[in-house]
Amino acid sequence: MKGNNSSIDWNSGSFSTALRTLARDDAPNQAAIATELVGLLARKVGAAAHMQATQMLRDLASDPANRSAIASAGAIPQLVRQL
């Protein structure tokens, strides 16, 4: 997820599917994905990317085990900014 984000199709359903697959039952991946998604919310990448990141964070947060990692990554202030 690091590097040049200009080649990523943020509207692609396959991107979200790939992240969900990587996060499934893997705590280190869940924390890393949460950190990257929160970082994405802080960058100027467009509304579609912000919506995808927000939706993925919501999906990850549906598992209570991920909520601490999401909050620790700084998601709450970034999500409030999206309102």
C-alpha positions in Angstrom: 0.0 0.0 0.0 3.0 2.3 0.3 4.4 4.1 -2.6 2.8 5.8 -5.6 -1.0 5.6 -5.1 -1.7 7.1 -8.5 -2.0 3.7 -10.1 -4.5 2.3 -7.6 -8.1 2.1 -8.7 -9.8 3.1 -5.5 -13.2 2.4 -6.9 -12.3 -1.2 -7.6 -14.2 -3.8 -5.6 -11.2 -6.1 -6.0 -9.1 -3.7 -3.9 -11.5 -4.0 -1.0 -11.8 -7.7 -1.4 -8.0 -8.1 -1.4 -7.7 -6.2 1.9 -10.5 -8.1 3.5 -8.8 -11.4 2.6 -5.4 -10.2 4.0 -7.0 -9.0 7.2 -9.0 -12.2 7.8 -7.9 -13.9 11.0 -4.5 -12.2 11.0 -3.9 -9.7 13.8 -0.6 -8.2 12.5 -2.2 -7.7 9.0 -5.3 -6.1 10.6 -3.1 -3.6 12.5 -1.0 -2.8 9.5 -4.0 -2.4 7.2 -5.7 -0.1 9.8 -2.6 2.0 10.1 -2.3 2.4 6.3 -6.1 3.2 5.9 -5.9 5.9 8.6 -2.8 7.3 6.8 -4.8 7.3 3.6 -7.5 9.4 5.2 -4.9 12.0 6.1 -3.7 12.3 2.5 -5.3 14.2 -0.4 -6.3 11.2 -2.6 -9.9 12.1 -3.4 -13.3 11.4 -2.1 -13.6 7.9 -3.6 -10.4 6.8 -1.8 -11.5 8.3 1.5 -14.9 6.5 1.2 -13.2 3.2 0.5 -10.8 3.6 3.4 -13.7 4.6 5.7 -15.7 1.6 4.6 -12.8 -0.8 5.1 -12.2 0.6 8.6 -15.9 0.1 9.3 -15.6 -3.5 8.1 -12.5 -4.1 10.3 -14.2 -2.6 13.3 -17.1 -5.1 13.0 -14.6 -7.5 14.7 -14.1 -6.2 18.3 -10.6 -7.5 18.3 -9.6 -4.9 15.7 -11.1 -1.9 17.4 -8.1 -1.2 19.6 -5.7 -1.3 16.7 -8.0 1.0 14.7 -8.2 3.5 17.5 -4.4 3.3 18.2 -3.8 4.0 14.5 -5.5 7.4 15.0 -8.7 6.6 13.1 -11.1 8.5 15.3 -9.9 12.1 14.6 -9.5 11.2 10.9 -13.0 9.8 10.7 -14.5 12.8 12.4 -12.9 15.0 9.8 -14.8 13.0 7.1 -18.1 14.1 8.5 
